[in-house]
Amino acid sequence: MSDYFEISPKELNRNCFKLIGEDFMLITAGKENKLNTMTV
């Protein structure tokens, strides 16, 4: 059983830019030619 489920972007009632800027952060790690970005 999966813990993931699909939702429509229209169902989101929060500003994604505020979420990433204030509530979450993006971390990028790796080498110059191969990077991986994660949401924390």
mmCIF entry with sequence, helices, sheets and N, C-alpha, C, O atoms, coordinates in Angstrom:
data_MODEL
# 
_entry.id   MODEL 
# 
_entity.id                         1 
_entity.type                       polymer 
_entity.pdbx_number_of_molecules   1 
# 
_entity_poly.entity_id                      1 
_entity_poly.type                           'polypeptide(L)' 
_entity_poly.nstd_linkage                   no 
_entity_poly.nstd_monomer                   no 
_entity_poly.pdbx_seq_one_letter_code       MSDYFEISPKELNRNCFKLIGEDFMLITAGKENKLNTMTV 
_entity_poly.pdbx_seq_one_letter_code_can   MSDYFEISPKELNRNCFKLIGEDFMLITAGKENKLNTMTV 
_entity_poly.pdbx_strand_id                 A 
# 
loop_
_entity_poly_seq.entity_id 
_entity_poly_seq.num 
_entity_poly_seq.mon_id 
_entity_poly_seq.hetero 
1 1  MET n 
1 2  SER n 
1 3  ASP n 
1 4  TYR n 
1 5  PHE n 
1 6  GLU n 
1 7  ILE n 
1 8  SER n 
1 9  PRO n 
1 10 LYS n 
1 11 GLU n 
1 12 LEU n 
1 13 ASN n 
1 14 ARG n 
1 15 ASN n 
1 16 CYS n 
1 17 PHE n 
1 18 LYS n 
1 19 LEU n 
1 20 ILE n 
1 21 GLY n 
1 22 GLU n 
1 23 ASP n 
1 24 PHE n 
1 25 MET n 
1 26 LEU n 
1 27 ILE n 
1 28 THR n 
1 29 ALA n 
1 30 GLY n 
1 31 LYS n 
1 32 GLU n 
1 33 ASN n 
1 34 LYS n 
1 35 LEU n 
1 36 ASN n 
1 37 THR n 
1 38 MET n 
1 39 THR n 
1 40 VAL n 
# 
_struct_asym.id          A 
_struct_asym.entity_id   1 
# 
loop_
_struct_conf.conf_type_id 
_struct_conf.id 
_struct_conf.pdbx_PDB_helix_id 
_struct_conf.beg_label_comp_id 
_struct_conf.beg_label_asym_id 
_struct_conf.beg_label_seq_id 
_struct_conf.pdbx_beg_PDB_ins_code 
_struct_conf.end_label_comp_id 
_struct_conf.end_label_asym_id 
_struct_conf.end_label_seq_id 
_struct_conf.pdbx_end_PDB_ins_code 
_struct_conf.beg_auth_comp_id 
_struct_conf.beg_auth_asym_id 
_struct_conf.beg_auth_seq_id 
_struct_conf.end_auth_comp_id 
_struct_conf.end_auth_asym_id 
_struct_conf.end_auth_seq_id 
_struct_conf.pdbx_PDB_helix_class 
_struct_conf.details 
_struct_conf.pdbx_PDB_helix_length 
HELX_P HELX_P1 AA1 PRO A 9  ? GLU A 11 ? PRO A 9  GLU A 11 5 ? 3 
HELX_P HELX_P2 AA2 CYS A 16 ? LYS A 18 ? CYS A 16 LYS A 18 1 ? 3 
HELX_P HELX_P3 AA3 LEU A 19 ? ASP A 23 ? LEU A 19 ASP A 23 3 ? 5 
# 
_struct_conf_type.id          HELX_P 
_struct_conf_type.criteria    ? 
_struct_conf_type.reference   ? 
# 
_struct_sheet.id               AA1 
_struct_sheet.type             ? 
_struct_sheet.number_strands   2 
_struct_sheet.details          ? 
# 
_struct_sheet_order.sheet_id     AA1 
_struct_sheet_order.range_id_1   1 
_struct_sheet_order.range_id_2   2 
_struct_sheet_order.offset       ? 
_struct_sheet_order.sense        anti-parallel 
# 
loop_
_struct_sheet_range.sheet_id 
_struct_sheet_range.id 
_struct_sheet_range.beg_label_comp_id 
_struct_sheet_range.beg_label_asym_id 
_struct_sheet_range.beg_label_seq_id 
_struct_sheet_range.pdbx_beg_PDB_ins_code 
_struct_sheet_range.end_label_comp_id 
_struct_sheet_range.end_label_asym_id 
_struct_sheet_range.end_label_seq_id 
_struct_sheet_range.pdbx_end_PDB_ins_code 
_struct_sheet_range.beg_auth_comp_id 
_struct_sheet_range.beg_auth_asym_id 
_struct_sheet_range.beg_auth_seq_id 
_struct_sheet_range.end_auth_comp_id 
_struct_sheet_range.end_auth_asym_id 
_struct_sheet_range.end_auth_seq_id 
AA1 1 LEU A 26 ? LYS A 31 ? LEU A 26 LYS A 31 
AA1 2 LYS A 34 ? THR A 39 ? LYS A 34 THR A 39 
# 
loop_
_atom_site.group_PDB 
_atom_site.id 
_atom_site.type_symbol 
_atom_site.label_atom_id 
_atom_site.label_alt_id 
_atom_site.label_comp_id 
_atom_site.label_asym_id 
_atom_site.label_entity_id 
_atom_site.label_seq_id 
_atom_site.pdbx_PDB_ins_code 
_atom_site.Cartn_x 
_atom_site.Cartn_y 
_atom_site.Cartn_z 
_atom_site.occupancy 
_atom_site.B_iso_or_equiv 
_atom_site.pdbx_formal_charge 
_atom_site.auth_seq_id 
_atom_site.auth_comp_id 
_atom_site.auth_asym_id 
_atom_site.auth_atom_id 
_atom_site.pdbx_PDB_model_num 
ATOM 1   N N  . MET A 1 1  ? 0.837  -1.173 0.000   1.00 0.00 ? 1  MET A N  1 
ATOM 2   C CA . MET A 1 1  ? 0.000  0.000  0.000   1.00 0.00 ? 1  MET A CA 1 
ATOM 3   C C  . MET A 1 1  ? 0.886  1.242  0.000   1.00 0.00 ? 1  MET A C  1 
ATOM 4   O O  . MET A 1 1  ? 1.821  1.340  0.795   1.00 0.00 ? 1  MET A O  1 
ATOM 5   N N  . SER A 1 2  ? 0.597  2.175  -0.877  1.00 0.00 ? 2  SER A N  1 
ATOM 6   C CA . SER A 1 2  ? 1.403  3.377  -1.004  1.00 0.00 ? 2  SER A CA 1 
ATOM 7   C C  . SER A 1 2  ? 0.875  4.488  -0.100  1.00 0.00 ? 2  SER A C  1 
ATOM 8   O O  . SER A 1 2  ? -0.333 4.630  0.087   1.00 0.00 ? 2  SER A O  1 
ATOM 9   N N  . ASP A 1 3  ? 1.791  5.265  0.452   1.00 0.00 ? 3  ASP A N  1 
ATOM 10  C CA . ASP A 1 3  ? 1.416  6.420  1.266   1.00 0.00 ? 3  ASP A CA 1 
ATOM 11  C C  . ASP A 1 3  ? 1.205  7.667  0.414   1.00 0.00 ? 3  ASP A C  1 
ATOM 12  O O  . ASP A 1 3  ? 0.831  8.718  0.934   1.00 0.00 ? 3  ASP A O  1 
ATOM 13  N N  . TYR A 1 4  ? 1.442  7.559  -0.883  1.00 0.00 ? 4  TYR A N  1 
ATOM 14  C CA . TYR A 1 4  ? 1.320  8.699  -1.789  1.00 0.00 ? 4  TYR A CA 1 
ATOM 15  C C  . TYR A 1 4  ? -0.014 8.651  -2.519  1.00 0.00 ? 4  TYR A C  1 
ATOM 16  O O  . TYR A 1 4  ? -0.542 7.577  -2.807  1.00 0.00 ? 4  TYR A O  1 
ATOM 17  N N  . PHE A 1 5  ? -0.546 9.825  -2.813  1.00 0.00 ? 5  PHE A N  1 
ATOM 18  C CA . PHE A 1 5  ? -1.764 9.887  -3.603  1.00 0.00 ? 5  PHE A CA 1 
ATOM 19  C C  . PHE A 1 5  ? -1.711 11.146 -4.456  1.00 0.00 ? 5  PHE A C  1 
ATOM 20  O O  . PHE A 1 5  ? -1.073 12.133 -4.089  1.00 0.00 ? 5  PHE A O  1 
ATOM 21  N N  . GLU A 1 6  ? -2.379 11.102 -5.582  1.00 0.00 ? 6  GLU A N  1 
ATOM 22  C CA . GLU A 1 6  ? -2.348 12.210 -6.522  1.00 0.00 ? 6  GLU A CA 1 
ATOM 23  C C  . GLU A 1 6  ? -3.410 13.247 -6.155  1.00 0.00 ? 6  GLU A C  1 
ATOM 24  O O  . GLU A 1 6  ? -4.547 12.906 -5.828  1.00 0.00 ? 6  GLU A O  1 
ATOM 25  N N  . ILE A 1 7  ? -3.014 14.517 -6.216  1.00 0.00 ? 7  ILE A N  1 
ATOM 26  C CA . ILE A 1 7  ? -3.959 15.611 -6.014  1.00 0.00 ? 7  ILE A CA 1 
ATOM 27  C C  . ILE A 1 7  ? -3.788 16.612 -7.155  1.00 0.00 ? 7  ILE A C  1 
ATOM 28  O O  . ILE A 1 7  ? -2.726 16.691 -7.773  1.00 0.00 ? 7  ILE A O  1 
ATOM 29  N N  . SER A 1 8  ? -4.813 17.346 -7.415  1.00 0.00 ? 8  SER A N  1 
ATOM 30  C CA . SER A 1 8  ? -4.780 18.381 -8.439  1.00 0.00 ? 8  SER A CA 1 
ATOM 31  C C  . SER A 1 8  ? -4.120 19.626 -7.869  1.00 0.00 ? 8  SER A C  1 
ATOM 32  O O  . SER A 1 8  ? -4.339 19.940 -6.699  1.00 0.00 ? 8  SER A O  1 
ATOM 33  N N  . PRO A 1 9  ? -3.322 20.346 -8.647  1.00 0.00 ? 9  PRO A N  1 
ATOM 34  C CA . PRO A 1 9  ? -2.744 21.604 -8.155  1.00 0.00 ? 9  PRO A CA 1 
ATOM 35  C C  . PRO A 1 9  ? -3.820 22.599 -7.705  1.00 0.00 ? 9  PRO A C  1 
ATOM 36  O O  . PRO A 1 9  ? -3.562 23.458 -6.862  1.00 0.00 ? 9  PRO A O  1 
ATOM 37  N N  . LYS A 1 10 ? -5.002 22.481 -8.259  1.00 0.00 ? 10 LYS A N  1 
ATOM 38  C CA . LYS A 1 10 ? -6.098 23.372 -7.876  1.00 0.00 ? 10 LYS A CA 1 
ATOM 39  C C  . LYS A 1 10 ? -6.555 23.126 -6.437  1.00 0.00 ? 10 LYS A C  1 
ATOM 40  O O  . LYS A 1 10 ? -7.189 23.989 -5.829  1.00 0.00 ? 10 LYS A O  1 
ATOM 41  N N  . GLU A 1 11 ? -6.233 21.945 -5.890  1.00 0.00 ? 11 GLU A N  1 
ATOM 42  C CA . GLU A 1 11 ? -6.616 21.616 -4.516  1.00 0.00 ? 11 GLU A CA 1 
ATOM 43  C C  . GLU A 1 11 ? -5.702 22.275 -3.481  1.00 0.00 ? 11 GLU A C  1 
ATOM 44  O O  . GLU A 1 11 ? -6.051 22.340 -2.303  1.00 0.00 ? 11 GLU A O  1 
ATOM 45  N N  . LEU A 1 12 ? -4.555 22.756 -3.905  1.00 0.00 ? 12 LEU A N  1 
ATOM 46  C CA . LEU A 1 12 ? -3.614 23.376 -2.973  1.00 0.00 ? 12 LEU A CA 1 
ATOM 47  C C  . LEU A 1 12 ? -4.115 24.763 -2.613  1.00 0.00 ? 12 LEU A C  1 
ATOM 48  O O  . LEU A 1 12 ? -4.394 25.577 -3.494  1.00 0.00 ? 12 LEU A O  1 
ATOM 49  N N  . ASN A 1 13 ? -4.228 25.027 -1.350  1.00 0.00 ? 13 ASN A N  1 
ATOM 50  C CA . ASN A 1 13 ? -4.734 26.317 -0.916  1.00 0.00 ? 13 ASN A CA 1 
ATOM 51  C C  . ASN A 1 13 ? -3.648 27.176 -0.282  1.00 0.00 ? 13 ASN A C  1 
ATOM 52  O O  . ASN A 1 13 ? -3.953 28.138 0.423   1.00 0.00 ? 13 ASN A O  1 
ATOM 53  N N  . ARG A 1 14 ? -2.383 26.838 -0.526  1.00 0.00 ? 14 ARG A N  1 
ATOM 54  C CA . ARG A 1 14 ? -1.278 27.609 0.033   1.00 0.00 ? 14 ARG A CA 1 
ATOM 55  C C  . ARG A 1 14 ? -0.371 28.075 -1.093  1.00 0.00 ? 14 ARG A C  1 
ATOM 56  O O  . ARG A 1 14 ? -0.297 27.435 -2.141  1.00 0.00 ? 14 ARG A O  1 
ATOM 57  N N  . ASN A 1 15 ? 0.302  29.161 -0.886  1.00 0.00 ? 15 ASN A N  1 
ATOM 58  C CA . ASN A 1 15 ? 1.210  29.731 -1.863  1.00 0.00 ? 15 ASN A CA 1 
ATOM 59  C C  . ASN A 1 15 ? 2.510  28.921 -1.878  1.00 0.00 ? 15 ASN A C  1 
ATOM 60  O O  . ASN A 1 15 ? 3.217  28.874 -0.872  1.00 0.00 ? 15 ASN A O  1 
ATOM 61  N N  . CYS A 1 16 ? 2.826  28.291 -2.998  1.00 0.00 ? 16 CYS A N  1 
ATOM 62  C CA . CYS A 1 16 ? 4.009  27.420 -3.061  1.00 0.00 ? 16 CYS A CA 1 
ATOM 63  C C  . CYS A 1 16 ? 5.304  28.211 -2.864  1.00 0.00 ? 16 CYS A C  1 
ATOM 64  O O  . CYS A 1 16 ? 6.273  27.669 -2.333  1.00 0.00 ? 16 CYS A O  1 
ATOM 65  N N  . PHE A 1 17 ? 5.340  29.478 -3.279  1.00 0.00 ? 17 PHE A N  1 
ATOM 66  C CA . PHE A 1 17 ? 6.545  30.287 -3.088  1.00 0.00 ? 17 PHE A CA 1 
ATOM 67  C C  . PHE A 1 17 ? 6.761  30.603 -1.601  1.00 0.00 ? 17 PHE A C  1 
ATOM 68  O O  . PHE A 1 17 ? 7.900  30.645 -1.137  1.00 0.00 ? 17 PHE A O  1 
ATOM 69  N N  . LYS A 1 18 ? 5.676  30.824 -0.856  1.00 0.00 ? 18 LYS A N  1 
ATOM 70  C CA . LYS A 1 18 ? 5.788  31.044 0.582   1.00 0.00 ? 18 LYS A CA 1 
ATOM 71  C C  . LYS A 1 18 ? 6.230  29.757 1.274   1.00 0.00 ? 18 LYS A C  1 
ATOM 72  O O  . LYS A 1 18 ? 7.062  29.790 2.181   1.00 0.00 ? 18 LYS A O  1 
ATOM 73  N N  . LEU A 1 19 ? 5.676  28.630 0.847   1.00 0.00 ? 19 LEU A N  1 
ATOM 74  C CA . LEU A 1 19 ? 6.054  27.353 1.462   1.00 0.00 ? 19 LEU A CA 1 
ATOM 75  C C  . LEU A 1 19 ? 7.543  27.098 1.323   1.00 0.00 ? 19 LEU A C  1 
ATOM 76  O O  . LEU A 1 19 ? 8.207  26.749 2.300   1.00 0.00 ? 19 LEU A O  1 
ATOM 77  N N  . ILE A 1 20 ? 8.077  27.268 0.116   1.00 0.00 ? 20 ILE A N  1 
ATOM 78  C CA . ILE A 1 20 ? 9.493  26.998 -0.111  1.00 0.00 ? 20 ILE A CA 1 
ATOM 79  C C  . ILE A 1 20 ? 10.353 28.071 0.541   1.00 0.00 ? 20 ILE A C  1 
ATOM 80  O O  . ILE A 1 20 ? 11.430 27.770 1.055   1.00 0.00 ? 20 ILE A O  1 
ATOM 81  N N  . GLY A 1 21 ? 9.890  29.322 0.527   1.00 0.00 ? 21 GLY A N  1 
ATOM 82  C CA . GLY A 1 21 ? 10.682 30.414 1.072   1.00 0.00 ? 21 GLY A CA 1 
ATOM 83  C C  . GLY A 1 21 ? 10.674 30.510 2.582   1.00 0.00 ? 21 GLY A C  1 
ATOM 84  O O  . GLY A 1 21 ? 11.664 30.945 3.171   1.00 0.00 ? 21 GLY A O  1 
ATOM 85  N N  . GLU A 1 22 ? 9.579  30.115 3.231   1.00 0.00 ? 22 GLU A N  1 
ATOM 86  C CA . GLU A 1 22 ? 9.468  30.297 4.676   1.00 0.00 ? 22 GLU A CA 1 
ATOM 87  C C  . GLU A 1 22 ? 9.259  29.003 5.454   1.00 0.00 ? 22 GLU A C  1 
ATOM 88  O O  . GLU A 1 22 ? 9.796  28.857 6.552   1.00 0.00 ? 22 GLU A O  1 
ATOM 89  N N  . ASP A 1 23 ? 8.501  28.074 4.917   1.00 0.00 ? 23 ASP A N  1 
ATOM 90  C CA . ASP A 1 23 ? 8.174  26.845 5.652   1.00 0.00 ? 23 ASP A CA 1 
ATOM 91  C C  . ASP A 1 23 ? 9.097  25.674 5.310   1.00 0.00 ? 23 ASP A C  1 
ATOM 92  O O  . ASP A 1 23 ? 9.341  24.809 6.151   1.00 0.00 ? 23 ASP A O  1 
ATOM 93  N N  . PHE A 1 24 ? 9.604  25.647 4.093   1.00 0.00 ? 24 PHE A N  1 
ATOM 94  C CA . PHE A 1 24 ? 10.487 24.571 3.635   1.00 0.00 ? 24 PHE A CA 1 
ATOM 95  C C  . PHE A 1 24 ? 11.718 25.196 3.014   1.00 0.00 ? 24 PHE A C  1 
ATOM 96  O O  . PHE A 1 24 ? 11.797 26.418 2.890   1.00 0.00 ? 24 PHE A O  1 
ATOM 97  N N  . MET A 1 25 ? 12.669 24.388 2.626   1.00 0.00 ? 25 MET A N  1 
ATOM 98  C CA . MET A 1 25 ? 13.826 24.878 1.900   1.00 0.00 ? 25 MET A CA 1 
ATOM 99  C C  . MET A 1 25 ? 14.251 23.842 0.877   1.00 0.00 ? 25 MET A C  1 
ATOM 100 O O  . MET A 1 25 ? 13.930 22.661 1.006   1.00 0.00 ? 25 MET A O  1 
ATOM 101 N N  . LEU A 1 26 ? 14.970 24.286 -0.132  1.00 0.00 ? 26 LEU A N  1 
ATOM 102 C CA . LEU A 1 26 ? 15.531 23.396 -1.142  1.00 0.00 ? 26 LEU A CA 1 
ATOM 103 C C  . LEU A 1 26 ? 17.022 23.263 -0.880  1.00 0.00 ? 26 LEU A C  1 
ATOM 104 O O  . LEU A 1 26 ? 17.710 24.259 -0.657  1.00 0.00 ? 26 LEU A O  1 
ATOM 105 N N  . ILE A 1 27 ? 17.519 22.039 -0.907  1.00 0.00 ? 27 ILE A N  1 
ATOM 106 C CA . ILE A 1 27 ? 18.948 21.767 -0.739  1.00 0.00 ? 27 ILE A CA 1 
ATOM 107 C C  . ILE A 1 27 ? 19.428 21.078 -2.003  1.00 0.00 ? 27 ILE A C  1 
ATOM 108 O O  . ILE A 1 27 ? 18.815 20.117 -2.469  1.00 0.00 ? 27 ILE A O  1 
ATOM 109 N N  . THR A 1 28 ? 20.525 21.573 -2.553  1.00 0.00 ? 28 THR A N  1 
ATOM 110 C CA . THR A 1 28 ? 21.107 20.964 -3.740  1.00 0.00 ? 28 THR A CA 1 
ATOM 111 C C  . THR A 1 28 ? 22.507 20.485 -3.401  1.00 0.00 ? 28 THR A C  1 
ATOM 112 O O  . THR A 1 28 ? 23.296 21.214 -2.801  1.00 0.00 ? 28 THR A O  1 
ATOM 113 N N  . ALA A 1 29 ? 22.808 19.253 -3.790  1.00 0.00 ? 29 ALA A N  1 
ATOM 114 C CA . ALA A 1 29 ? 24.120 18.674 -3.533  1.00 0.00 ? 29 ALA A CA 1 
ATOM 115 C C  . ALA A 1 29 ? 24.563 17.894 -4.765  1.00 0.00 ? 29 ALA A C  1 
ATOM 116 O O  . ALA A 1 29 ? 23.744 17.496 -5.594  1.00 0.00 ? 29 ALA A O  1 
ATOM 117 N N  . GLY A 1 30 ? 25.835 17.690 -4.867  1.00 0.00 ? 30 GLY A N  1 
ATOM 118 C CA . GLY A 1 30 ? 26.355 16.894 -5.963  1.00 0.00 ? 30 GLY A CA 1 
ATOM 119 C C  . GLY A 1 30 ? 27.590 17.516 -6.569  1.00 0.00 ? 30 GLY A C  1 
ATOM 120 O O  . GLY A 1 30 ? 28.239 18.373 -5.969  1.00 0.00 ? 30 GLY A O  1 
ATOM 121 N N  . LYS A 1 31 ? 27.902 17.063 -7.777  1.00 0.00 ? 31 LYS A N  1 
ATOM 122 C CA . LYS A 1 31 ? 29.047 17.563 -8.522  1.00 0.00 ? 31 LYS A CA 1 
ATOM 123 C C  . LYS A 1 31 ? 28.545 18.490 -9.628  1.00 0.00 ? 31 LYS A C  1 
ATOM 124 O O  . LYS A 1 31 ? 27.349 18.545 -9.914  1.00 0.00 ? 31 LYS A O  1 
ATOM 125 N N  . GLU A 1 32 ? 29.460 19.198 -10.228 1.00 0.00 ? 32 GLU A N  1 
ATOM 126 C CA . GLU A 1 32 ? 29.107 20.191 -11.233 1.00 0.00 ? 32 GLU A CA 1 
ATOM 127 C C  . GLU A 1 32 ? 28.252 19.629 -12.367 1.00 0.00 ? 32 GLU A C  1 
ATOM 128 O O  . GLU A 1 32 ? 27.374 20.327 -12.873 1.00 0.00 ? 32 GLU A O  1 
ATOM 129 N N  . ASN A 1 33 ? 28.486 18.403 -12.770 1.00 0.00 ? 33 ASN A N  1 
ATOM 130 C CA . ASN A 1 33 ? 27.736 17.824 -13.887 1.00 0.00 ? 33 ASN A CA 1 
ATOM 131 C C  . ASN A 1 33 ? 26.580 16.918 -13.458 1.00 0.00 ? 33 ASN A C  1 
ATOM 132 O O  . ASN A 1 33 ? 25.856 16.405 -14.312 1.00 0.00 ? 33 ASN A O  1 
ATOM 133 N N  . LYS A 1 34 ? 26.394 16.713 -12.151 1.00 0.00 ? 34 LYS A N  1 
ATOM 134 C CA . LYS A 1 34 ? 25.300 15.865 -11.663 1.00 0.00 ? 34 LYS A CA 1 
ATOM 135 C C  . LYS A 1 34 ? 24.846 16.376 -10.298 1.00 0.00 ? 34 LYS A C  1 
ATOM 136 O O  . LYS A 1 34 ? 25.527 16.189 -9.289  1.00 0.00 ? 34 LYS A O  1 
ATOM 137 N N  . LEU A 1 35 ? 23.662 17.037 -10.290 1.00 0.00 ? 35 LEU A N  1 
ATOM 138 C CA . LEU A 1 35 ? 23.138 17.633 -9.072  1.00 0.00 ? 35 LEU A CA 1 
ATOM 139 C C  . LEU A 1 35 ? 21.836 16.963 -8.663  1.00 0.00 ? 35 LEU A C  1 
ATOM 140 O O  . LEU A 1 35 ? 21.133 16.395 -9.498  1.00 0.00 ? 35 LEU A O  1 
ATOM 141 N N  . ASN A 1 36 ? 21.521 17.030 -7.380  1.00 0.00 ? 36 ASN A N  1 
ATOM 142 C CA . ASN A 1 36 ? 20.289 16.491 -6.852  1.00 0.00 ? 36 ASN A CA 1 
ATOM 143 C C  . ASN A 1 36 ? 19.688 17.525 -5.902  1.00 0.00 ? 36 ASN A C  1 
ATOM 144 O O  . ASN A 1 36 ? 20.340 17.931 -4.940  1.00 0.00 ? 36 ASN A O  1 
ATOM 145 N N  . THR A 1 37 ? 18.453 17.954 -6.163  1.00 0.00 ? 37 THR A N  1 
ATOM 146 C CA . THR A 1 37 ? 17.792 18.927 -5.309  1.00 0.00 ? 37 THR A CA 1 
ATOM 147 C C  . THR A 1 37 ? 16.703 18.228 -4.503  1.00 0.00 ? 37 THR A C  1 
ATOM 148 O O  . THR A 1 37 ? 15.929 17.434 -5.037  1.00 0.00 ? 37 THR A O  1 
ATOM 149 N N  . MET A 1 38 ? 16.654 18.541 -3.190  1.00 0.00 ? 38 MET A N  1 
ATOM 150 C CA . MET A 1 38 ? 15.678 17.934 -2.292  1.00 0.00 ? 38 MET A CA 1 
ATOM 151 C C  . MET A 1 38 ? 14.911 19.024 -1.557  1.00 0.00 ? 38 MET A C  1 
ATOM 152 O O  . MET A 1 38 ? 15.455 20.096 -1.289  1.00 0.00 ? 38 MET A O  1 
ATOM 153 N N  . THR A 1 39 ? 13.660 18.757 -1.234  1.00 0.00 ? 39 THR A N  1 
ATOM 154 C CA . THR A 1 39 ? 12.869 19.667 -0.417  1.00 0.00 ? 39 THR A CA 1 
ATOM 155 C C  . THR A 1 39 ? 12.965 19.216 1.030   1.00 0.00 ? 39 THR A C  1 
ATOM 156 O O  . THR A 1 39 ? 12.770 18.039 1.330   1.00 0.00 ? 39 THR A O  1 
ATOM 157 N N  . VAL A 1 40 ? 13.263 20.143 1.923   1.00 0.00 ? 40 VAL A N  1 
ATOM 158 C CA . VAL A 1 40 ? 13.397 19.835 3.339   1.00 0.00 ? 40 VAL A CA 1 
ATOM 159 C C  . VAL A 1 40 ? 12.402 20.668 4.117   1.00 0.00 ? 40 VAL A C  1 
ATOM 160 O O  . VAL A 1 40 ? 12.339 20.570 5.342   1.00 0.00 ? 40 VAL A O  1 
# 
